[in-house]
Structure formats: structure tokens, C-alpha cells
Amino acid sequence: MRVRYRRRARDDIDNIREYIEQHNPRAATEVAGRIRSAADRLGAWPYIGHAGREPGTHEWIVVGLPYVIVYEVDEAADEVAIIAVFHGAQDREGPERQMRGT
């Protein structure tokens, strides 16, 4: 399946990289790359994650990092849509309700 990043997910990854970059530029690039690599794997194994908080979504935890990738699988389009990326400790009640339309 093709992996597509919604704008929200791209912005989330950029924000994570920018935050880490303030303390460790090298780590920032590595973390952003690991998040994208984990998300890209979903194209081959789209159901590897668990059911998400919102109906129709799935969540995949980035191994070795505290980040959660939220995504949808559209079998008809042969596509995995990366919706958002969250820190595992982040309060997701407000933003998750808004992410479906982004």
C-alpha cells in the first residue's frame, strides 16, 4: 500500500524535530527519520498497529521512541494515511477529535 502523510502528520513531525533540535540537532534529525521510517513500514503491514481511539483509526508505537503514529487504512485506494504523530505522554483528548478532517 502507498503511504500518504496528511498535513497534520507532516506538521507534527516537523514540530517534534524542531523541539528536539533546540537541545540536540543530531538527535532531532534521527528521531524524525525514525518516525518516518516506522510510518513507511505501515505500507507493507497496515494492520500491525492496534485499534485507535477514534473509530476507523489505528495506532502504531515507534519502537524505542515515545511517539505514537495515528493512521487510517483505505483498502479501496490501496493507501495508508498517516493522520497524526503524538508523544505518548501528550494529552490527546482535544486534538484527536479535530484530526479526522485534516
N, C-alpha and C positions, 0 to 999 in steps of 0.2 A: 504494500500500500504506500501511496505517496504521503509524506508528512508535510503539513502546512501549518505555519505559525500565524495565529491571529495577531493583530496589532497589540492587543493587551499582553500576550505572552512575550512578544519581542520587547515591549517596554519593560516588562517585569525583569527579563534577563539583563537588559541594559541597566536598569536601576540597581540590581544586585551587583553587577560588575562595578558600577560607579561607586557604590557604597564601600565595597571591599578595596577598591583602588585607593581610597583615601589612606588606608593603612598598609596595603601591600599590593602594589601594581602587578607584580608577577602572579600572585595568587588570584587576583581578580580575573586575569585572562584565563588561567587554568580552570577556575570554577565555572566561568561562563561556558568554556569549551566542554566541560564535563556535563553540564546541564543539557547543552545542545546534543551531545553525543547520546545521552540517555534518551532524550526525546526522539532522536532519529531512529533509535532501535525499535521504537514502537511501530514503525512502518513494517517491520518483519514480524513482530509479535504484538499485535494491537490489543490483545486481551490479557497481557501479562500483569497489568495493574489490577487493583481492586475497585469495586463499585464506589463511585464518588458520592459526595454529599448531595449533589443535585441529580435528579433523575436523568438518565442517559449519559452521564459522565463517568469517567474512570480516573483513578489517581495512581501515579507511579512515583515511588520514592527514589531519588537519585542515590545510588549506593555510595556510602561513605560521606555523604553531604546531608545537611539538614533541609533539603529542598524537596518539595512535592510538585510534580507536574500534573496538571489537570487537563484532561483531553476528552474528545468525543471520537467515536468511530462511525464513519459513514460508509457502510459496505457498498451501497449502490454507486457511490462516487469513487470507491476504492481509495479512501482517504482517511487519514488520522489528522484531526485538527487539534493542535496544541492551543488550549484556551488561556491558560494562566500558569504561573510558577509562583509558589509561595514558600516562605520559610516555614518549617514545621511548627515553630512556636508562634507564628503570626495569627492574630485574631482574624478569622476568615468569615465571620458572620455577615458583615456589611458588604465587603467587596464581592463575595461569591454570588450573592443574589443579583449583582449587577453584571457579572461576567458573561452570562449566556448571550447577550445581544452584541457583544464586542467582537 
